[in-house]
Amino acid sequence: METEKQLYTISIYTENNIGLLNRISAIFQRRHLNIESLNISASEIEAVSRFTILVNMTEESVKKIIGQIEKQVEVIKAYFHTDEDTIYQESCLFKIKSDLLFEERQIQNIIKESNARIVTVNKEFFVLEKSGRRSELEILHRELNVFGVMQFVRSGRIAITKDKLKITEMLNAFKN
């Protein structure tokens, strides 16, 4: 019986060591699996980094990947969650010609309706920031693309779980 592919958010708590990103991405590469998005940041625990990886695969595959990731020496713990188990966001920035902001009333309406925020304005360009679900960001991108987007960048997913993770207690036990 073949299980369905779905989106999973993988959270990996690690020591911050050189080369770990390459080794983790190699785990996906060896299995010919695509990473939809990747974010690496500080975590809630001092001196511990957190990788947040978005993948589209079967539950069986994600469990195998977690097992491989946890074999890396610097990895403290790895988890996977469905969209229903997490609260997640992405962010993006748009760079657009300034004259459009003043000449195209529709752009002002798009900004207001999308809850985007103007980050900076100068004579040549203005920069918009929007955070939300990927679908919201894609709609805004489509609407602004009509007017011409000079630059666009979107972050990887950031996510927190609805349920409590045991990682903090686990690390505190190691310290004692």
Residue, then its C-alpha position, 0 to 999 in steps of 0.5 A: m500500500e503506497t502512502e500519499k505524499q504530503l508536506y512535512t516540517i522537519s525541525i532539527y536541533t543541532e550544535n552549530n558546526i561547520g559542514l553540517l548543512n552539507r551533510i544534512s542536504a546530502i541525506f536528501q540528495r542521496r534519496h533524490l528528495n527535494i527540499e522545498s524550503l530551508n531556514i537555519s536560526a538560533s533556537e530557544i536554547e542557548a548555543v543550539s541551532r534549529f534547522t527548519i526544513l519543508v519537504n513533500m514526501t510520504e510519512e515512511s520516507v520522512k521517518k527514514i530521513i529523521g533516522q539518518i539525520e539523527k545519526q549526525v554527531e552534532v544533531i541533538k534531536a530531530y522532529f517532523h510535523t504536519d501542517e496541522d501540528t504547526i503554526y508557520q509563516e514565510s516572509c518576502l520582500f518586493k522592490i518596486k519602482s517608486d513612481l508606481l507607488f504614487e501613480e498607480r492607485q491600484i498598488q496602494n490598494i493591493i498593499k492595503e488589502s494584503n496587509a503588506r508593509i512598506v519598509t523603505v521608500n526613496k526616489e528610485f524604489f520602495v520595498l514591501e514586506k509581507s509575512g504569511r502563508r506561502s499562498e498569500l505571498e504568491i497571490l501578492h507576487r502575482e498582483l504586483n508582477v503586473f506592474g513590474v517587480m525589480q527584485f523579489v525574495r522569499s524566506g524559507r518556512i519558519a514554524i513552531t509546534k502547537d504541542k510542547l517539544k521535550i527538547t528543553e527538558m532533554l538538554n537540561a537533563f544532560k547538563n545536570 
